[in-house]
């Protein structure tokens, strides 16, 4: 598939669109050059979940890699054209079109992963609803794993942690990268793991 994926149609607060094929091609080019492009999958796998919801999955790069490693994965995204690429590349996996604030998959997972800056791309003002709804898709003691850039005038960590606490999560760990470099205040990127209560 080629052409604009039309993110501006589904997420008008984002300036410009992203070509779904180009999005994957950038990672494939880096992989061909010998770079590890699966840091998120490595991180998730180290935490030992058996089932994972890739929330805001885009073209499904993370979900596909986790499935290749033997994890049960489901991908959900708001953009049907991104999901068309995901389905083309992995037709055997489950891909669902949906808004993270309202989607109901009718099941729960060991982990929900928000990679690729998803939390700063959701509709402004829906962050609390997104976290609460994703919590309904987590098993007791399940993990909410999110990595996003810390940019001016976007969601910051204090706000994120506050919203997560309101949704019933407890912060378990935080890193500066998916490779688990130590988190230091003032960093430009954070990977956070929150836990859902056991009851």
C-alpha positions, 0 to 999 in steps of 0.5 A, spaced: 500 500 500 502 506 498 500 514 499 498 518 505 495 514 511 491 520 512 492 521 520 490 528 519 483 525 518 483 521 524 487 525 528 486 532 526 491 535 531 497 532 528 500 536 523 501 532 516 500 525 515 504 519 515 505 514 509 504 507 512 509 503 507 514 509 509 513 508 516 515 501 516 520 502 511 524 506 515 525 500 520 526 495 515 532 500 512 535 500 519 534 493 520 538 491 514 544 496 516 544 491 522 541 495 527 536 492 533 529 495 531 526 491 536 528 494 543 520 495 545 519 488 543 525 486 547 523 490 553 516 487 553 519 480 553 523 481 559 517 482 563 514 476 561 507 477 559 504 471 555 498 476 552 499 483 549 495 488 547 499 493 542 495 499 543 496 504 538 499 499 534 500 502 527 502 498 522 503 492 527 511 492 527 511 491 535 505 486 535 508 482 529 515 481 532 512 479 539 508 474 536 514 471 532 517 470 539 511 466 541 507 471 545 499 472 544 498 479 541 492 483 538 493 490 535 488 496 535 489 502 532 484 508 530 487 509 523 484 503 518 489 504 513 495 503 518 491 497 520 491 495 512 498 494 512 498 490 519 493 485 516 497 485 509 503 483 513 500 478 518 493 476 516 493 471 522 494 476 527 488 479 530 487 487 528 482 491 531 480 498 528 478 502 535 479 509 539 483 507 545 478 511 549 472 507 548 474 500 544 472 494 548 475 488 545 471 483 550 478 480 554 484 482 558 491 481 557 497 480 561 500 487 558 498 493 554 503 496 551 503 504 548 509 504 544 511 509 539 509 516 542 502 513 543 500 517 549 502 524 546 498 522 539 491 521 543 486 526 542 487 531 547 483 531 553 482 524 552 488 521 556 484 519 562 479 516 558 484 512 555 488 510 561 481 508 564 479 504 558 486 500 557 485 498 565 479 494 563 483 490 558 488 488 563 488 482 568 490 483 575 497 485 576 497 486 569 502 491 566 501 498 562 507 499 559 508 506 555 514 510 552 513 517 549 517 523 548 517 529 553 516 535 549 513 542 551 506 543 551 505 535 551 503 530 556 508 530 561 510 525 566 507 528 572 500 529 569 501 522 566 502 519 573 497 523 576 492 520 571 495 513 571 494 513 579 486 516 578 485 510 573 488 505 579 495 504 577 501 504 581 508 506 578 512 500 578 519 502 574 521 507 569 527 508 564 530 513 560 530 508 554 527 501 552 534 498 553 533 500 560 538 506 561 537 509 568 531 514 568 534 521 570 529 527 571 529 532 565 530 527 560 527 527 553 524 520 553 521 515 558 519 508 558 514 507 564 511 501 567 505 501 571 501 495 575 494 494 575 492 492 582 491 485 584 483 486 586 
